[in-house]
């Protein structure tokens, strides 16, 4: 992970947040908690956490973990509002290379791709934790099993 990448992310924060919000608003709403007006209020905190984690990994010189297999989210019912929230952020991050017409990292496409990949892995860890926390209080029959009559 290149140190300049964390700076580039922070410089493009406004673009990232706007693009992310547009994508999130196009998603199907699965529950009142998945209402984009509710989820948008969490974006600043999520971006702060992600950018701080990326900056720490650039300072530590981490290249990220090798991607073995995709872990399951742990959400059995698929109604967790954070699934779309994090999926749309990941999609937005994947489009950074062509964001607002400016080149990332001086136009080094391979370096940009590696940095974005590491950022997505970092986001995946944050998402896993948050989705699991939300699922821990889920009342879906898929999660809690059939109720006693």
N, C-alpha and C positions, 0 to 999 in steps of 0.2 A: 504494500500500500504506500503510495507516494504522499509525502507531507502536503504537497500543493493541492492534492485532491480534497482534503478536508476544508481547506480555504475556499476552493471552488464551490463545494457544496454549500458552505455558509453564504457565499456571495450570491448563489442562485436560490436561496431559501424562498424568496417571494415567488419566483417562477414555479418552484417545486410545489409549494403549498397551493397556489392557484390551479395548477394542472391537476394535482391530486384531488382537490375539491370538485373540480369539473367531472373527473372520472367517477368519484364517489356518488355524486348526484345522479349519474346515469345508471347506477346499479339498482336492481330491484330491492325494495324494502321488505324485509322478511318479518319485521316486528316493529313495534313503536320504538324500541331501543336502537333499531337500525336506521332510524330517521337521520338523514344526513345533517340536519340542523343540530342534532344532539352530538353526533360524532365529530363535526367540525370543531367543536369546542375543545376536543382533545388533541388536535393536530399540533399545536405549538409545543406541548409537553412531549409528544412523540418525536417530533423533529429535534428538539433539544437533546433528548436521550440518544437518539440515533447519531446525531452529529458529534456529540461528546464521545460516544463509543468509537466512532470512526477516527476521531482525532487521537484518542488513546491508542488505537491500534497502529496509527501511522507513527506515533512517537515511539512505540515499542518495536516497530519494524516488522509487524506481523504481515504475512502475505495471505492470511485467511486459511481456513481449513479446506482440505480437499472434500469435494462434495461426493459422498458415497451414494446414498439413496435418500430420497425425500422422506422425511419423517411425517407421519400422520399428525394432524393438528390435535387429535384427541377429542374433537367435537363429533359426537355420535349423531346428533339430530341435524346438523348443518345450519341451524338457525342462529348461531352465535353472530351478533352484529359485527364483531371484530374480524371475522373472516374476510368480508368485503373491504373493510377499513384497511387492513394490512395488504390485501391483494392489490388494491388500487394504488397504494403507495409503492409497492414493488414494481408494478407496471410503469408508474411514473418515473421511478429511478432508472428503469431500463431504457427510457427514452432520453436520458440526459446527454448522450453523445451528440444528439442533434438539437438540443434545447436552444431555443431562441436564436438560432443561427450562429452562435458563437462556438468556437472549438474549445474542447476541454484539453487541458494539459499540453497546450501548444500543438494540438492536432495529432498527437501520438495515439492512434486508435487502439492499438493493442494494450497500451498502459491504461487507457481509459476503461477498456473492457474489463481488465483485471481488477481495477479499483471498484468498478460498479459491481462486479461479481462478489468481491469481499464485502461491500456495503450491503448487498442483498443477503448474504449469509448472516451478517450482524443483525439485520432487520428480522430475519427468520427466527433468531434466538429471542429477540424482544417479543415477537408475535407469539411464539410458542408459550412463553411465560404468561402473557396477558390473556391469550385464548384459554389456557388451562385454568387460570384464576376465575375467569368468567364461567367456564363450564363447571367449575366446582360447585356453583350455586344453581345450576340448571335444574329446572323442574320438569323437563320433558320426560315422557314415559320411556323414551329410548334410553335416557340416562339413569333414571331412578328405578326402572322396572315397573311391572304391573302393581298397581296399588291393591291393598287388601280391601275387600268389600265388606 
